[in-house]
Amino acid sequence: MFVFMLYMERRKPLNLVEQIFEKSTFLAYLVALLNYIATYALTILYSNYLQLGAGFTPWEAGLILLAQPIPQVLLSPLAGYLPDKWDPGILVVVGMGLITLGIGVSIMSYKWLNF
């Protein structure tokens, strides 16, 4: 698809390649990629911990891990509406702060529970 998009861009320029690689747009894509990598890694780590460390079955671990995607699905319409009303940059900073806070709380609770 990427090669096809480049081919179509050469035939009828839409300036998509230039728009994607503009500094602010590219940085936004990079931040989103890092965010998805972090949350995906947490899912894998939590799954392994719940099954191997805490002794849950795969089914039970899966049910516990549903605590992440269900609120994400339910809050997605709100996340699409808020940037129309407020500055998207502030929303991104708040969201990344909440993710960092959540990771920190989970690390601290893991340390407290294992003493």
C-alpha positions in Angstrom: 0.0 0.0 0.0 2.9 2.4 0.8 4.4 1.8 -2.7 1.0 2.3 -4.3 0.5 5.5 -2.4 3.9 6.8 -3.6 3.0 5.8 -7.1 -0.3 7.7 -6.9 1.5 10.6 -5.3 3.8 10.9 -8.3 0.9 10.7 -10.8 -1.4 13.2 -9.1 0.4 15.1 -6.3 -1.7 15.5 -3.2 1.3 16.6 -1.0 0.6 13.7 1.4 4.3 12.8 1.7 5.2 16.4 2.4 2.4 16.7 5.0 3.4 13.5 6.7 7.0 14.5 7.1 6.3 18.1 8.4 8.0 18.5 11.7 4.9 18.8 13.9 3.0 16.1 12.1 5.9 13.7 12.2 6.5 14.3 15.9 2.8 13.6 16.6 3.1 10.3 14.7 6.3 9.5 16.6 4.6 10.2 20.0 1.6 8.1 19.1 3.9 5.2 18.0 5.8 5.4 21.3 2.5 5.5 23.2 1.2 2.3 21.5 4.6 0.6 22.0 4.4 1.3 25.8 0.8 0.2 26.2 1.4 -3.0 24.1 4.5 -3.9 26.2 2.5 -3.4 29.4 -0.2 -5.8 28.1 2.4 -8.5 27.4 4.1 -8.0 30.8 0.9 -8.0 32.7 -0.3 -11.1 30.9 2.9 -12.9 31.8 2.8 -11.7 35.4 -0.8 -12.6 36.0 -0.3 -16.1 34.6 3.2 -17.0 35.8 3.6 -14.8 38.9 0.1 -14.6 40.3 -1.2 -18.0 39.2 -4.2 -16.9 37.2 -5.5 -19.0 34.3 -5.2 -17.5 30.8 -9.0 -16.9 30.8 -8.9 -15.1 34.1 -5.8 -13.0 33.1 -7.6 -12.1 29.9 -10.7 -10.9 31.8 -8.5 -8.8 34.1 -6.7 -7.3 31.1 -10.0 -6.2 29.6 -9.8 -3.3 32.1 -7.7 -1.5 29.4 -9.5 -1.8 26.1 -13.1 -1.5 27.4 -12.7 2.0 28.8 -10.7 2.9 25.7 -13.6 1.9 23.5 -16.1 3.7 25.6 -14.1 6.9 25.9 -13.0 7.1 22.2 -15.9 9.3 21.1 -15.1 11.7 23.9 -11.5 11.7 22.9 -12.5 12.6 19.4 -14.8 15.4 20.6 -12.4 17.1 23.1 -9.8 18.3 20.6 -12.5 20.3 18.9 -13.1 22.2 22.1 -9.6 22.4 23.7 -6.0 22.6 22.5 -5.0 19.1 21.4 -1.4 19.6 22.7 -2.7 20.0 26.2 -4.8 16.9 25.9 -1.9 14.9 24.7 0.3 16.1 27.6 -2.5 15.2 30.1 -3.0 11.8 28.5 0.7 11.0 28.5 0.9 12.1 32.1 -2.0 9.8 33.1 -0.3 6.9 31.3 3.0 7.7 33.2 1.1 7.9 36.4 -0.6 4.6 35.8 2.7 2.9 35.0 4.2 4.4 38.1 1.4 3.3 40.3 1.5 -0.3 38.9 5.3 -0.4 39.5 4.9 0.8 43.0 2.0 -1.5 43.8 4.1 -4.4 42.5 7.0 -3.5 44.8 4.7 -3.0 47.8 2.9 -6.3 47.2 6.2 -8.3 46.9 7.7 -7.2 50.2 
